[in-house]
Amino acid sequence: MSPLMLGLTTFVSLLIVTSLALAIRGYVRNAHHGVQWPLRKEKRVLTTITDVQIKQDWKEGERWERSRWDGRFVRQRTWQTYYGVTAQWVHVQTKQRYIFGCKIWSDEVAKTPTAGDTIVFIVNLRHPQQYAVDVQSLS
């Protein structure tokens, strides 16, 4: 086999291995990020929005792109508006008041959240500091 073909074969093999490694890394990252606690301990609670602030920040996308600064692969980022929502919920049995805060991206909801609206949070009852917002409850 000529040295040119050997070099070309090696280069193509390295490209395939690198793309597979990046795909696996993205899959593992998304799988871990999606499940934060055991699902059997969660409860959907209806909360009341107490405060909404309009802010902007970088939103990470699903795609990967090469960084212009150092050439590394990084998640695609876009500058977007989001709503900083603060909501509260009172546990019926314990009368304990819980305050939740979340970031809701403006492109993920059809209606702007306002104070006094209700929104659903998914809460781990054993560890109430672990929660997630149900964005679809704003529609």
The first five atom37 places (N, CA, C, CB, O) and aatype in JSON, in Angstrom:
{
  "aatype": [12, 15, 14, 10, 12, 10, 7, 10, 16, 16, 13, 19, 15, 10, 10, 9, 19, 16, 15, 10, 0, 10, 0, 9, 1, 7, 18, 19, 1, 2, 0, 8, 8, 7, 19, 5, 17, 14, 10, 1, 11, 6, 11, 1, 19, 10, 16, 16, 9, 16, 3, 19, 5, 9, 11, 5, 3, 17, 11, 6, 7, 6, 1, 17, 6, 1, 15, 1, 17, 3, 7, 1, 13, 19, 1, 5, 1, 16, 17, 5, 16, 18, 18, 7, 19, 16, 0, 5, 17, 19, 8, 19, 5, 16, 11, 5, 1, 18, 9, 13, 7, 4, 11, 9, 17, 15, 3, 6, 19, 0, 11, 16, 14, 16, 0, 7, 3, 16, 9, 19, 13, 9, 19, 2, 10, 1, 8, 14, 5, 5, 18, 0, 19, 3, 19, 5, 15, 10, 15],
  "atom_mask": [
    [1, 1, 1, 1, 1],
    [1, 1, 1, 1, 1],
    [1, 1, 1, 1, 1],
    [1, 1, 1, 1, 1],
    [1, 1, 1, 1, 1],
    [1, 1, 1, 1, 1],
    [1, 1, 1, 0, 1],
    [1, 1, 1, 1, 1],
    [1, 1, 1, 1, 1],
    [1, 1, 1, 1, 1],
    [1, 1, 1, 1, 1],
    [1, 1, 1, 1, 1],
    [1, 1, 1, 1, 1],
    [1, 1, 1, 1, 1],
    [1, 1, 1, 1, 1],
    [1, 1, 1, 1, 1],
    [1, 1, 1, 1, 1],
    [1, 1, 1, 1, 1],
    [1, 1, 1, 1, 1],
    [1, 1, 1, 1, 1],
    [1, 1, 1, 1, 1],
    [1, 1, 1, 1, 1],
    [1, 1, 1, 1, 1],
    [1, 1, 1, 1, 1],
    [1, 1, 1, 1, 1],
    [1, 1, 1, 0, 1],
    [1, 1, 1, 1, 1],
    [1, 1, 1, 1, 1],
    [1, 1, 1, 1, 1],
    [1, 1, 1, 1, 1],
    [1, 1, 1, 1, 1],
    [1, 1, 1, 1, 1],
    [1, 1, 1, 1, 1],
    [1, 1, 1, 0, 1],
    [1, 1, 1, 1, 1],
    [1, 1, 1, 1, 1],
    [1, 1, 1, 1, 1],
    [1, 1, 1, 1, 1],
    [1, 1, 1, 1, 1],
    [1, 1, 1, 1, 1],
    [1, 1, 1, 1, 1],
    [1, 1, 1, 1, 1],
    [1, 1, 1, 1, 1],
    [1, 1, 1, 1, 1],
    [1, 1, 1, 1, 1],
    [1, 1, 1, 1, 1],
    [1, 1, 1, 1, 1],
    [1, 1, 1, 1, 1],
    [1, 1, 1, 1, 1],
    [1, 1, 1, 1, 1],
    [1, 1, 1, 1, 1],
    [1, 1, 1, 1, 1],
    [1, 1, 1, 1, 1],
    [1, 1, 1, 1, 1],
    [1, 1, 1, 1, 1],
    [1, 1, 1, 1, 1],
    [1, 1, 1, 1, 1],
    [1, 1, 1, 1, 1],
    [1, 1, 1, 1, 1],
    [1, 1, 1, 1, 1],
    [1, 1, 1, 0, 1],
    [1, 1, 1, 1, 1],
    [1, 1, 1, 1, 1],
    [1, 1, 1, 1, 1],
    [1, 1, 1, 1, 1],
    [1, 1, 1, 1, 1],
    [1, 1, 1, 1, 1],
    [1, 1, 1, 1, 1],
    [1, 1, 1, 1, 1],
    [1, 1, 1, 1, 1],
    [1, 1, 1, 0, 1],
    [1, 1, 1, 1, 1],
    [1, 1, 1, 1, 1],
    [1, 1, 1, 1, 1],
    [1, 1, 1, 1, 1],
    [1, 1, 1, 1, 1],
    [1, 1, 1, 1, 1],
    [1, 1, 1, 1, 1],
    [1, 1, 1, 1, 1],
    [1, 1, 1, 1, 1],
    [1, 1, 1, 1, 1],
    [1, 1, 1, 1, 1],
    [1, 1, 1, 1, 1],
    [1, 1, 1, 0, 1],
    [1, 1, 1, 1, 1],
    [1, 1, 1, 1, 1],
    [1, 1, 1, 1, 1],
    [1, 1, 1, 1, 1],
    [1, 1, 1, 1, 1],
    [1, 1, 1, 1, 1],
    [1, 1, 1, 1, 1],
    [1, 1, 1, 1, 1],
    [1, 1, 1, 1, 1],
    [1, 1, 1, 1, 1],
    [1, 1, 1, 1, 1],
    [1, 1, 1, 1, 1],
    [1, 1, 1, 1, 1],
    [1, 1, 1, 1, 1],
    [1, 1, 1, 1, 1],
    [1, 1, 1, 1, 1],
    [1, 1, 1, 0, 1],
    [1, 1, 1, 1, 1],
    [1, 1, 1, 1, 1],
    [1, 1, 1, 1, 1],
    [1, 1, 1, 1, 1],
    [1, 1, 1, 1, 1],
    [1, 1, 1, 1, 1],
    [1, 1, 1, 1, 1],
    [1, 1, 1, 1, 1],
    [1, 1, 1, 1, 1],
    [1, 1, 1, 1, 1],
    [1, 1, 1, 1, 1],
    [1, 1, 1, 1, 1],
    [1, 1, 1, 1, 1],
    [1, 1, 1, 1, 1],
    [1, 1, 1, 0, 1],
    [1, 1, 1, 1, 1],
    [1, 1, 1, 1, 1],
    [1, 1, 1, 1, 1],
    [1, 1, 1, 1, 1],
    [1, 1, 1, 1, 1],
    [1, 1, 1, 1, 1],
    [1, 1, 1, 1, 1],
    [1, 1, 1, 1, 1],
    [1, 1, 1, 1, 1],
    [1, 1, 1, 1, 1],
    [1, 1, 1, 1, 1],
    [1, 1, 1, 1, 1],
    [1, 1, 1, 1, 1],
    [1, 1, 1, 1, 1],
    [1, 1, 1, 1, 1],
    [1, 1, 1, 1, 1],
    [1, 1, 1, 1, 1],
    [1, 1, 1, 1, 1],
    [1, 1, 1, 1, 1],
    [1, 1, 1, 1, 1],
    [1, 1, 1, 1, 1],
    [1, 1, 1, 1, 1],
    [1, 1, 1, 1, 1]
  ],
  "atom_positions": [
    [[0.86, -1.18, 0.0], [0.0, 0.0, 0.0], [0.9, 1.24, 0.0], [-0.97, 0.0, 1.24], [1.89, 1.29, 0.72]],
    [[0.56, 2.19, -0.79], [1.39, 3.39, -0.9], [1.26, 4.25, 0.37], [0.99, 4.21, -2.15], [0.23, 4.19, 1.06]],
    [[2.27, 5.03, 0.67], [2.23, 5.89, 1.87], [1.08, 6.91, 1.82], [3.56, 6.63, 2.04], [0.54, 7.28, 2.85]],
    [[0.72, 7.35, 0.62], [-0.38, 8.3, 0.49], [-1.71, 7.66, 0.9], [-0.46, 8.81, -0.95], [-2.49, 8.27, 1.63]],
    [[-1.96, 6.45, 0.44], [-3.19, 5.74, 0.81], [-3.22, 5.42, 2.29], [-3.34, 4.46, -0.01], [-4.27, 5.51, 2.93]],
    [[-2.08, 5.05, 2.84], [-2.0, 4.75, 4.27], [-2.31, 5.99, 5.11], [-0.61, 4.2, 4.64], [-3.04, 5.92, 6.09]],
    [[-1.76, 7.12, 4.7], [-2.04, 8.38, 5.41], [-3.49, 8.79, 5.29], [0.0, 0.0, 0.0], [-4.09, 9.24, 6.27]],
    [[-4.05, 8.64, 4.11], [-5.46, 8.99, 3.88], [-6.39, 8.09, 4.7], [-5.8, 8.89, 2.39], [-7.36, 8.57, 5.28]],
    [[-6.09, 6.81, 4.75], [-6.9, 5.86, 5.54], [-6.83, 6.21, 7.02], [-6.42, 4.42, 5.31], [-7.85, 6.17, 7.71]],
    [[-5.66, 6.54, 7.5], [-5.49, 6.93, 8.91], [-6.28, 8.19, 9.22], [-4.0, 7.14, 9.25], [-6.93, 8.26, 10.26]],
    [[-6.22, 9.17, 8.35], [-6.93, 10.43, 8.56], [-8.45, 10.22, 8.61], [-6.58, 11.43, 7.45], [-9.12, 10.75, 9.49]],
    [[-8.98, 9.46, 7.68], [-10.41, 9.19, 7.65], [-10.84, 8.41, 8.89], [-10.8, 8.42, 6.38], [-11.91, 8.68, 9.45]],
    [[-10.04, 7.46, 9.32], [-10.36, 6.69, 10.53], [-10.41, 7.59, 11.76], [-9.31, 5.57, 10.74], [-11.3, 7.46, 12.6]],
    [[-9.46, 8.51, 11.86], [-9.46, 9.44, 12.99], [-10.68, 10.35, 12.97], [-8.18, 10.29, 12.98], [-11.24, 10.65, 14.03]],
    [[-11.11, 10.78, 11.79], [-12.32, 11.6, 11.7], [-13.55, 10.83, 12.17], [-12.52, 12.07, 10.26], [-14.38, 11.38, 12.9]],
    [[-13.67, 9.59, 11.78], [-14.82, 8.77, 12.17], [-14.82, 8.54, 13.68], [-14.82, 7.41, 11.43], [-15.86, 8.67, 14.33]],
    [[-13.67, 8.2, 14.25], [-13.59, 7.96, 15.7], [-13.92, 9.24, 16.47], [-12.17, 7.45, 16.09], [-14.62, 9.18, 17.48]],
    [[-13.43, 10.38, 16.01], [-13.71, 11.66, 16.69], [-15.19, 12.0, 16.64], [-12.89, 12.79, 16.06], [-15.76, 12.42, 17.64]],
    [[-15.82, 11.82, 15.48], [-17.25, 12.14, 15.4], [-18.08, 11.19, 16.26], [-17.73, 12.08, 13.94], [-19.06, 11.62, 16.86]],
    [[-17.71, 9.92, 16.33], [-18.42, 8.99, 17.21], [-18.26, 9.37, 18.67], [-17.92, 7.56, 16.98], [-19.22, 9.32, 19.45]],
    [[-17.05, 9.76, 19.06], [-16.8, 10.16, 20.45], [-17.63, 11.39, 20.82], [-15.3, 10.44, 20.68], [-18.19, 11.45, 21.91]],
    [[-17.72, 12.37, 19.92], [-18.52, 13.56, 20.2], [-20.01, 13.23, 20.28], [-18.29, 14.61, 19.12], [-20.72, 13.79, 21.11]],
    [[-20.48, 12.33, 19.44], [-21.89, 11.94, 19.49], [-22.21, 11.22, 20.8], [-22.24, 11.04, 18.28], [-23.24, 11.49, 21.41]],
    [[-21.34, 10.33, 21.22], [-21.56, 9.61, 22.49], [-21.5, 10.59, 23.66], [-20.5, 8.49, 22.67], [-22.31, 10.49, 24.58]],
    [[-20.57, 11.51, 23.62], [-20.45, 12.5, 24.7], [-21.73, 13.35, 24.8], [-19.22, 13.42, 24.46], [-22.21, 13.61, 25.9]],
    [[-22.26, 13.77, 23.67], [-23.5, 14.55, 23.67], [-24.67, 13.75, 24.18], [0.0, 0.0, 0.0], [-25.51, 14.27, 24.91]],
    [[-24.75, 12.47, 23.8], [-25.84, 11.62, 24.26], [-25.78, 11.42, 25.77], [-25.8, 10.27, 23.55], [-26.8, 11.49, 26.45]],
    [[-24.59, 11.16, 26.29], [-24.43, 10.95, 27.74], [-24.75, 12.23, 28.5], [-23.0, 10.48, 28.07], [-25.39, 12.18, 29.55]],
    [[-24.31, 13.36, 27.98], [-24.59, 14.64, 28.64], [-26.09, 14.91, 28.69], [-23.87, 15.79, 27.93], [-26.61, 15.33, 29.73]],
    [[-26.79, 14.69, 27.58], [-28.23, 14.92, 27.54], [-28.99, 13.94, 28.41], [-28.74, 14.84, 26.12], [-29.96, 14.33, 29.06]],
    [[-28.57, 12.68, 28.45], [-29.25, 11.67, 29.26], [-29.1, 12.0, 30.74], [-28.7, 10.26, 28.96], [-30.05, 11.85, 31.5]],
    [[-27.91, 12.43, 31.16], [-27.7, 12.77, 32.56], [-28.43, 14.05, 32.95], [-26.2, 12.91, 32.85], [-28.96, 14.16, 34.05]],
    [[-28.46, 15.01, 32.04], [-29.09, 16.29, 32.34], [-30.62, 16.16, 32.43], [-28.72, 17.31, 31.27], [-31.25, 16.91, 33.17]],
    [[-31.19, 15.23, 31.7], [-32.64, 15.09, 31.68], [-33.22, 14.48, 32.94], [0.0, 0.0, 0.0], [-34.36, 14.78, 33.29]],
    [[-32.46, 13.62, 33.63], [-32.98, 12.94, 34.82], [-32.16, 13.4, 36.01], [-32.93, 11.38, 34.67], [-31.0, 13.01, 36.16]],
    [[-32.74, 14.24, 36.85], [-32.01, 14.8, 37.97], [-32.27, 14.06, 39.28], [-32.35, 16.25, 38.13], [-31.46, 14.16, 40.2]],
    [[-33.35, 13.36, 39.4], [-33.65, 12.63, 40.62], [-34.58, 11.47, 40.26], [-34.3, 13.56, 41.69], [-35.13, 11.43, 39.16]],
    [[-34.74, 10.52, 41.18], [-35.64, 9.39, 40.87], [-37.06, 9.88, 40.59], [-35.66, 8.38, 42.02], [-37.62, 10.65, 41.37]],
    [[-37.61, 9.45, 39.49], [-38.91, 9.95, 39.05], [-40.05, 9.55, 39.98], [-39.2, 9.46, 37.66], [-41.09, 10.22, 39.97]],
    [[-39.92, 8.51, 40.76], [-41.02, 8.07, 41.61], [-41.24, 8.98, 42.81], [-40.77, 6.65, 42.09], [-42.26, 8.87, 43.49]],
    [[-40.32, 9.87, 43.1], [-40.44, 10.75, 44.26], [-40.89, 12.16, 43.88], [-39.13, 10.81, 44.99], [-40.89, 13.06, 44.72]],
    [[-41.24, 12.35, 42.64], [-41.61, 13.7, 42.2], [-43.11, 13.93, 42.33], [-41.16, 13.93, 40.77], [-43.91, 13.0, 42.32]],
    [[-43.46, 15.21, 42.44], [-44.86, 15.58, 42.49], [-45.04, 16.86, 41.7], [-45.35, 15.76, 43.95], [-44.21, 17.77, 41.77]],
    [[-46.12, 16.92, 40.95], [-46.45, 18.13, 40.2], [-47.25, 19.04, 41.13], [-47.27, 17.8, 38.89], [-48.28, 18.64, 41.67]],
    [[-46.76, 20.27, 41.32], [-47.45, 21.21, 42.2], [-47.82, 22.46, 41.41], [-46.57, 21.57, 43.43], [-47.08, 22.89, 40.53]],
    [[-48.96, 23.02, 41.75], [-49.44, 24.24, 41.1], [-48.98, 25.43, 41.95], [-51.01, 24.23, 40.95], [-49.38, 25.57, 43.1]],
    [[-48.13, 26.27, 41.37], [-47.57, 27.41, 42.1], [-48.12, 28.71, 41.55], [-46.03, 27.39, 42.03], [-48.68, 28.75, 40.45]],
    [[-47.96, 29.78, 42.31], [-48.39, 31.1, 41.9], [-47.16, 31.95, 41.6], [-49.27, 31.77, 42.98], [-46.25, 32.04, 42.43]],
    [[-47.13, 32.57, 40.45], [-46.0, 33.42, 40.08], [-46.06, 34.7, 40.89], [-45.99, 33.73, 38.55], [-47.08, 35.38, 40.92]],
    [[-44.95, 35.03, 41.56], [-44.9, 36.24, 42.38], [-44.1, 37.36, 41.72], [-44.31, 35.93, 43.72], [-44.33, 38.53, 42.0]],
    [[-43.16, 36.99, 40.83], [-42.33, 38.01, 40.2], [-41.83, 37.5, 38.85], [-41.12, 38.4, 41.12], [-41.52, 36.32, 38.7]],
    [[-41.76, 38.4, 37.88], [-41.22, 38.08, 36.56], [-40.28, 39.2, 36.15], [-42.37, 37.88, 35.5], [-40.66, 40.37, 36.16]],
    [[-39.07, 38.83, 35.79], [-38.1, 39.8, 35.29], [-37.67, 39.39, 33.89], [-36.87, 39.91, 36.23], [-37.43, 38.21, 33.64]],
    [[-37.59, 40.34, 32.98], [-37.15, 40.06, 31.62], [-35.64, 40.31, 31.56], [-37.92, 40.95, 30.58], [-35.16, 41.41, 31.86]],
    [[-34.91, 39.26, 31.15], [-33.45, 39.35, 31.1], [-32.95, 38.73, 29.81], [-32.81, 38.64, 32.33], [-33.73, 38.21, 29.01]],
    [[-31.64, 38.78, 29.59], [-31.02, 38.15, 28.43], [-29.8, 37.36, 28.87], [-30.64, 39.19, 27.36], [-29.12, 37.72, 29.83]],
    [[-29.54, 36.27, 28.14], [-28.39, 35.43, 28.45], [-28.1, 34.54, 27.24], [-28.65, 34.56, 29.72], [-28.85, 34.52, 26.27]],
    [[-26.98, 33.82, 27.31], [-26.63, 32.87, 26.27], [-27.41, 31.59, 26.46], [-25.11, 32.59, 26.26], [-27.43, 31.04, 27.56]],
    [[-28.05, 31.11, 25.39], [-28.78, 29.84, 25.43], [-28.01, 28.82, 24.61], [-30.24, 30.01, 24.87], [-27.67, 29.05, 23.45]],
    [[-27.73, 27.67, 25.25], [-27.02, 26.62, 24.55], [-27.97, 25.82, 23.68], [-26.31, 25.69, 25.54], [-29.06, 25.47, 24.12]],
    [[-27.55, 25.55, 22.46], [-28.36, 24.78, 21.53], [-27.99, 23.31, 21.55], [0.0, 0.0, 0.0], [-27.18, 22.88, 22.36]],
    [[-28.57, 22.56, 20.65], [-28.31, 21.13, 20.54], [-27.1, 20.84, 19.67], [-29.53, 20.41, 19.98], [-26.43, 19.81, 19.85]],
    [[-26.8, 21.73, 18.73], [-25.72, 21.48, 17.79], [-24.36, 21.84, 18.36], [-25.96, 22.25, 16.51], [-24.26, 22.65, 19.28]],
    [[-23.33, 21.24, 17.8], [-21.95, 21.55, 18.15], [-21.35, 22.38, 17.03], [-21.11, 20.25, 18.39], [-21.7, 22.22, 15.86]],
    [[-20.44, 23.28, 17.4], [-19.73, 24.06, 16.4], [-18.31, 24.3, 16.89], [-20.46, 25.4, 16.12], [-18.02, 24.16, 18.08]],
    [[-17.45, 24.65, 15.98], [-16.06, 24.87, 16.34], [-15.9, 26.31, 16.87], [-15.11, 24.62, 15.11], [-16.39, 27.25, 16.26]],
    [[-15.21, 26.45, 17.99], [-14.98, 27.76, 18.59], [-14.06, 28.6, 17.7], [-14.37, 27.61, 20.01], [-13.07, 28.1, 17.17]],
    [[-14.41, 29.86, 17.55], [-13.59, 30.76, 16.73], [-12.31, 31.16, 17.44], [-14.38, 32.01, 16.37], [-11.36, 31.6, 16.81]],
    [[-12.27, 30.99, 18.77], [-11.12, 31.43, 19.54], [-10.0, 30.4, 19.57], [-11.54, 31.76, 20.96], [-8.84, 30.72, 19.31]],
    [[-10.36, 29.15, 19.89], [-9.31, 28.15, 20.04], [-9.54, 26.87, 19.24], [-9.17, 27.79, 21.49], [-8.72, 25.95, 19.31]],
    [[-10.62, 26.8, 18.47], [-10.84, 25.65, 17.61], [-11.49, 24.45, 18.28], [0.0, 0.0, 0.0], [-11.72, 23.44, 17.61]],
    [[-11.8, 24.54, 19.58], [-12.45, 23.41, 20.26], [-13.9, 23.3, 19.8], [-12.38, 23.58, 21.8], [-14.48, 24.26, 19.28]],
    [[-14.49, 22.11, 20.01], [-15.91, 21.93, 19.74], [-16.69, 22.39, 20.98], [-16.23, 20.45, 19.38], [-16.44, 21.93, 22.09]],
    [[-17.64, 23.29, 20.76], [-18.48, 23.82, 21.84], [-19.93, 23.78, 21.39], [-18.05, 25.26, 22.24], [-20.21, 23.71, 20.19]],
    [[-20.83, 23.83, 22.34], [-22.26, 23.88, 22.0], [-22.58, 25.21, 21.33], [-23.14, 23.67, 23.26], [-22.02, 26.25, 21.69]],
    [[-23.47, 25.16, 20.37], [-23.92, 26.38, 19.7], [-24.62, 27.27, 20.73], [-24.87, 26.04, 18.49], [-25.45, 26.78, 21.5]],
    [[-24.3, 28.56, 20.74], [-24.91, 29.47, 21.69], [-25.51, 30.65, 20.96], [-23.88, 29.95, 22.73], [-24.95, 31.15, 19.98]],
    [[-26.69, 31.09, 21.45], [-27.34, 32.27, 20.89], [-27.75, 33.19, 22.04], [-28.57, 31.88, 20.02], [-28.11, 32.73, 23.13]],
    [[-27.7, 34.49, 21.79], [-28.08, 35.49, 22.78], [-29.6, 35.66, 22.71], [-27.34, 36.87, 22.52], [-30.13, 36.09, 21.69]],
    [[-30.3, 35.31, 23.8], [-31.76, 35.34, 23.77], [-32.34, 35.94, 25.04], [-32.3, 33.94, 23.57], [-31.69, 36.05, 26.07]],
    [[-33.6, 36.33, 24.91], [-34.34, 36.88, 26.04], [-35.0, 35.73, 26.81], [-35.41, 37.9, 25.56], [-35.47, 34.76, 26.22]],
    [[-35.03, 35.87, 28.13], [-35.72, 34.9, 28.97], [-36.46, 35.61, 30.08], [-34.74, 33.86, 29.55], [-36.21, 36.79, 30.37]],
    [[-37.37, 34.88, 30.71], [-38.12, 35.41, 31.85], [-37.58, 34.77, 33.11], [-39.66, 35.15, 31.69], [-37.59, 33.54, 33.25]],
    [[-37.12, 35.59, 34.03], [-36.7, 35.09, 35.34], [-37.94, 35.05, 36.22], [0.0, 0.0, 0.0], [-38.41, 36.08, 36.7]],
    [[-38.48, 33.85, 36.42], [-39.76, 33.68, 37.11], [-39.51, 33.21, 38.55], [-40.67, 32.66, 36.36], [-38.73, 32.29, 38.79]],
    [[-40.18, 33.87, 39.49], [-40.19, 33.44, 40.88], [-41.62, 33.06, 41.23], [-39.64, 34.57, 41.84], [-42.56, 33.81, 40.96]],
    [[-41.77, 31.86, 41.82], [-43.11, 31.38, 42.16], [-43.08, 30.79, 43.57], [-43.62, 30.32, 41.13], [-42.02, 30.41, 44.07]],
    [[-44.24, 30.72, 44.18], [-44.31, 30.14, 45.53], [-45.41, 29.1, 45.62], [-44.53, 31.24, 46.59], [-46.4, 29.12, 44.88]],
    [[-45.21, 28.17, 46.56], [-46.15, 27.09, 46.8], [-46.17, 26.81, 48.3], [-45.77, 25.81, 45.98], [-45.12, 26.78, 48.94]],
    [[-47.35, 26.61, 48.85], [-47.49, 26.27, 50.27], [-47.96, 24.83, 50.36], [-48.5, 27.25, 50.99], [-49.0, 24.46, 49.81]],
    [[-47.17, 24.01, 51.06], [-47.52, 22.6, 51.26], [-48.77, 22.54, 52.14], [-46.34, 21.8, 51.9], [-48.79, 23.12, 53.22]],
    [[-49.79, 21.84, 51.67], [-51.08, 21.82, 52.36], [-50.98, 21.22, 53.76], [-52.1, 21.03, 51.53], [-51.58, 21.74, 54.7]],
    [[-50.23, 20.13, 53.92], [-50.17, 19.45, 55.21], [-49.24, 20.13, 56.2], [-49.73, 18.02, 55.02], [-49.58, 20.3, 57.37]],
    [[-48.05, 20.54, 55.74], [-47.06, 21.11, 56.66], [-47.12, 22.63, 56.76], [-45.67, 20.7, 56.24], [-46.5, 23.22, 57.64]],
    [[-47.86, 23.28, 55.87], [-47.95, 24.74, 55.78], [-46.59, 25.39, 55.51], [-48.55, 25.3, 57.08], [-46.41, 26.59, 55.72]],
    [[-45.65, 24.6, 55.05], [-44.32, 25.11, 54.7], [-44.41, 25.84, 53.36], [-43.28, 23.95, 54.64], [-45.0, 25.33, 52.4]],
    [[-43.81, 27.02, 53.29], [-43.83, 27.82, 52.06], [-42.53, 27.56, 51.3], [-44.0, 29.35, 52.38], [-41.44, 27.64, 51.87]],
    [[-42.65, 27.25, 50.02], [-41.5, 27.01, 49.16], [-41.47, 28.06, 48.06], [-41.54, 25.59, 48.57], [-42.51, 28.4, 47.49]],
    [[-40.28, 28.57, 47.78], [-40.11, 29.56, 46.72], [-39.21, 28.95, 45.65], [-39.5, 30.91, 47.28], [-38.12, 28.46, 45.94]],
    [[-39.69, 28.98, 44.41], [-38.98, 28.41, 43.28], [-38.6, 29.51, 42.31], [-39.82, 27.34, 42.58], [-39.35, 30.46, 42.11]],
    [[-37.44, 29.39, 41.72], [-37.0, 30.32, 40.69], [-36.58, 29.55, 39.45], [0.0, 0.0, 0.0], [-36.02, 28.46, 39.55]],
    [[-36.86, 30.1, 38.3], [-36.48, 29.4, 37.07], [-36.27, 30.4, 35.94], [-37.55, 28.37, 36.67], [-36.65, 31.57, 36.02]],
    [[-35.64, 29.89, 34.9], [-35.38, 30.65, 33.69], [-36.24, 30.04, 32.59], [-33.83, 30.64, 33.31], [-36.08, 28.87, 32.26]],
    [[-37.15, 30.83, 32.03], [-38.01, 30.36, 30.94], [-37.66, 31.17, 29.69], [-39.53, 30.5, 31.3], [-37.84, 32.38, 29.66]],
    [[-37.17, 30.48, 28.67], [-36.77, 31.15, 27.43], [-37.99, 31.65, 26.69], [-35.94, 30.21, 26.54], [-39.0, 30.95, 26.61]],
    [[-37.91, 32.86, 26.15], [-39.06, 33.48, 25.5], [-39.51, 32.74, 24.25], [-38.72, 34.91, 25.15], [-40.68, 32.83, 23.87]],
    [[-38.61, 32.01, 23.59], [-39.01, 31.29, 22.39], [-39.66, 29.94, 22.69], [-37.8, 31.07, 21.5], [-40.11, 29.25, 21.77]],
    [[-39.72, 29.54, 23.96], [-40.32, 28.26, 24.35], [-41.76, 28.4, 24.83], [-39.49, 27.61, 25.42], [-42.43, 27.39, 25.04]],
    [[-42.24, 29.63, 25.01], [-43.61, 29.84, 25.49], [-44.34, 30.78, 24.55], [-43.61, 30.4, 26.92], [-43.75, 31.68, 23.95]],
    [[-45.65, 30.55, 24.43], [-46.47, 31.4, 23.56], [-46.97, 32.63, 24.31], [-47.65, 30.62, 23.0], [-47.24, 33.67, 23.71]],
    [[-47.11, 32.5, 25.63], [-47.68, 33.57, 26.44], [-46.64, 34.07, 27.44], [-48.96, 33.08, 27.18], [-45.92, 33.27, 28.05]],
    [[-46.55, 35.37, 27.61], [-45.62, 35.94, 28.57], [-46.12, 35.7, 29.99], [-45.43, 37.46, 28.32], [-47.27, 36.03, 30.3]],
    [[-45.3, 35.12, 30.86], [-45.75, 34.91, 32.24], [-45.87, 36.25, 32.98], [-44.78, 33.98, 32.99], [-45.06, 37.15, 32.79]],
    [[-46.9, 36.36, 33.81], [-47.1, 37.58, 34.6], [-47.38, 37.19, 36.05], [-48.27, 38.43, 34.03], [-47.8, 36.07, 36.33]],
    [[-47.13, 38.12, 36.96], [-47.38, 37.87, 38.38], [-48.86, 37.57, 38.59], [-46.93, 39.09, 39.24], [-49.73, 38.25, 38.05]],
    [[-49.13, 36.54, 39.39], [-50.5, 36.13, 39.65], [-50.91, 34.91, 38.84], [0.0, 0.0, 0.0], [-51.85, 34.21, 39.22]],
    [[-50.22, 34.65, 37.73], [-50.51, 33.44, 36.94], [-50.1, 32.19, 37.73], [-49.76, 33.48, 35.57], [-49.32, 32.27, 38.67]],
    [[-50.65, 31.06, 37.32], [-50.24, 29.8, 37.92], [-49.36, 29.04, 36.94], [-51.47, 28.95, 38.32], [-49.52, 29.14, 35.73]],
    [[-48.42, 28.28, 37.5], [-47.48, 27.5, 36.7], [-47.18, 26.21, 37.45], [-46.17, 28.3, 36.41], [-47.17, 26.19, 38.68]],
    [[-46.94, 25.14, 36.72], [-46.68, 23.84, 37.34], [-45.17, 23.63, 37.49], [-47.3, 22.69, 36.49], [-44.4, 23.82, 36.54]],
    [[-44.76, 23.25, 38.68], [-43.39, 22.83, 38.94], [-43.4, 21.36, 39.31], [-42.73, 23.68, 40.07], [-44.34, 20.88, 39.95]],
    [[-42.37, 20.64, 38.92], [-42.2, 19.25, 39.3], [-41.16, 19.24, 40.41], [-41.76, 18.34, 38.06], [-40.01, 19.63, 40.2]],
    [[-41.57, 18.79, 41.61], [-40.74, 18.91, 42.8], [-40.43, 17.53, 43.37], [-41.45, 19.79, 43.85], [-41.29, 16.66, 43.43]],
    [[-39.19, 17.35, 43.8], [-38.8, 16.17, 44.55], [-39.18, 16.43, 46.01], [-37.25, 15.84, 44.38], [-38.57, 17.29, 46.65]],
    [[-40.15, 15.7, 46.54], [-40.65, 15.99, 47.88], [-39.64, 15.69, 48.98], [-41.9, 15.22, 48.13], [-39.7, 16.29, 50.05]],
    [[-38.72, 14.77, 48.72], [-37.68, 14.5, 49.72], [-36.62, 15.59, 49.75], [-37.01, 13.15, 49.44], [-36.05, 15.88, 50.8]],
    [[-36.37, 16.18, 48.61], [-35.39, 17.26, 48.49], [-36.01, 18.38, 47.66], [-34.05, 16.75, 47.83], [-35.8, 18.45, 46.45]],
    [[-36.77, 19.27, 48.3], [-37.51, 20.31, 47.55], [-36.62, 21.27, 46.77], [-38.36, 21.1, 48.5], [-37.12, 22.0, 45.91]],
    [[-35.33, 21.3, 47.06], [-34.44, 22.17, 46.28], [-34.2, 21.6, 44.88], [-33.1, 22.34, 47.01], [-33.62, 22.27, 44.03]],
    [[-34.65, 20.36, 44.65], [-34.58, 19.76, 43.32], [-35.95, 19.9, 42.66], [-34.13, 18.26, 43.39], [-36.92, 19.25, 43.06]],
    [[-36.01, 20.75, 41.66], [-37.29, 21.0, 40.99], [-37.03, 21.39, 39.54], [-38.09, 22.1, 41.72], [-35.92, 21.76, 39.17]],
    [[-38.07, 21.31, 38.76], [-38.02, 21.72, 37.37], [-39.36, 22.33, 37.02], [-37.68, 20.53, 36.43], [-40.39, 21.97, 37.59]],
    [[-39.36, 23.25, 36.08], [-40.61, 23.89, 35.66], [-41.2, 23.14, 34.48], [-40.37, 25.38, 35.29], [-40.47, 22.64, 33.62]],
    [[-42.52, 23.06, 34.44], [-43.23, 22.5, 33.3], [-43.61, 23.67, 32.39], [-44.51, 21.67, 33.76], [-44.62, 24.33, 32.62]],
    [[-42.81, 23.91, 31.38], [-42.99, 25.08, 30.51], [-44.33, 25.02, 29.78], [-41.85, 25.18, 29.49], [-44.93, 26.06, 29.48]],
    [[-44.81, 23.81, 29.49], [-46.06, 23.67, 28.76], [-47.26, 24.13, 29.57], [-46.26, 22.23, 28.35], [-48.32, 24.38, 29.01]],
    [[-47.11, 24.25, 30.89], [-48.23, 24.7, 31.71], [-48.54, 26.18, 31.52], [-47.94, 24.42, 33.17], [-49.59, 26.66, 31.96]],
    [[-47.64, 26.92, 30.87], [-47.88, 28.34, 30.6], [-48.7, 28.56, 29.34], [-46.56, 29.07, 30.47], [-49.22, 29.66, 29.14]],
    [[-48.84, 27.56, 28.5], [-49.55, 27.73, 27.23], [-51.04, 27.87, 27.42], [-49.27, 26.58, 26.31], [-51.77, 28.02, 26.44]]
  ]
}
